[in-house]
Amino acid sequence: RDLSQLSHFVAGGERYVEHNPDRSDGLDSLRDALDERLPAGQSALEYDQCHRILAEGCFVLSACEGSYRTLLSALYDLFRVEKGEIAEHWDSIEAIPPRSTWKNENGKF
């Protein structure tokens, strides 16, 4: 994963506000989170398929499927964009249970 261009898209220094309680504000914290590796060497966070991107005003919401620490997960990210840069981020990560346990065919997406 190439994070060398991250500073071109995300507000620098502490201007980037992170609302995930497990992470701190700032570009360095975001870079660390995106580059986190598991003991086996694979990335802790993987986006496999983007199902929807919604935008209104300065907000962009992505609804994606992927894995978080090897668990198949629904990955929702809300971004606030300011002056062409991501200035703020909220997220929700929820494991997707095995299909055999679903009560209907709706799924997460």
Protein Blocks (a to p, Z undefined) as FASTA:
>chain_A
ZZklmmmmgcghjlbccfbfkbcedjklmmmmmmpccfkopafbdcfbdfbdcdehjbcc
ddddddeehiacddddddddeehiafbdcddddddddfklpcbfnlmZZ
